[in-house]
């Protein structure tokens, strides 16, 4: 426990190394269901150089504050919002989604006593967490055969207590994109804010469009979209924790802003849930985006999608495996015809793989991040082919 006399540096580091041997490493290729990856080397360098900086103290760290605003403008530009960027960096998609629902609740505070938000079954679990924390009822709606929101069911669930709608561009389960344009029209008709959770898809979908792998309109190019969240610490290659939420107009930001009486200047005005928060991942994300540019990210997405195509080929070669849907982005859901998924996961994890399953539909979920190289994919499927075709007694 916490001893009176401390250990020397060597002893501490040796003990640390021993404890961390239980961790999987991205470099091994074994975490095949993670939405994070090895951070870009420039981001690691910048992160380590800026550890002391506090994004919750903008008056003290004014250079860091300017960098945060530049990062938000770059992300807003990626999301097709021109001009000023209204929003904040966050710790990730969960905090961003909580802020979006908080803004919607506060906008309707004078007219609604029992607020509700409408979201499809495939919306991230952080929507339920936001509802729990904020006293907002989350009304879940049906999805179609491709696991996308059903616009008519969204509209049916809207009532006098509804304060907003939440959709996803890159669902956690399958990487699917909800019919955002159609539902945006519904949101406009009912004068409701529409939040798009693009925590994963924000750094993927724009480049899918560039690569001819789709023509998706999901962010501020869609009239009726009020806010979009995106995580640079996923496909943006930034160190954890790095998220952001962008609003179309400043009014929503004012609704989630609080003043801290004991702080000076800009530090006294806080938009995020957190007070003290690290500036290092913000600055690292800024540096990576400046360094890679759109061209660099396009190459990253192109590589991941080529490897996703290889995953699809390996699934199709196994007669006892099926694809849940044809992958939209670098997330693949795999169904098993014979061996129960729990058995597959247990036996694959015994061989060193780190997996996840999704409940809708019941699948093995693979996320083909930059660390999941073709060699790792082949090794994974060599094991999966063996296990999925060996029926337990």
Secondary structure, DSSP 8 states (H G I E B T S, - for coil): ---SS---HHHHHHHHHHHHTTS--GGGT-B-S-S-----HHHHHHHHHSTT-BTT-TTT-HHHHHHHHHHHHHHHHHTT--S--EEEEESSHHHHHHHHHHHHHHHTTTT-SS-EEEEETTS-THHHHHHHHHT-EEEEE-B-TTS-B-HHHHHHT--TTEEEEEEEBS-TTT--B--HHHHHHHHHHTT-EEEEE-TTGGGTHHHHHHTTS-----STTSTT--EEEE-TTTTT---SS-EEEEESSHHHHHHT-EE-TTS-GGGGEE-SS-SS-BSHHHHHHHHHHHHHHHHHHHHHHHHHHHHHHHHHHHHHT-TTEEESS--SSSEEEEEESSS-HHHHHHHHHHTT-B--EEETTEEEEEE--TT--HHHHHHHHHHHHHHHTS---
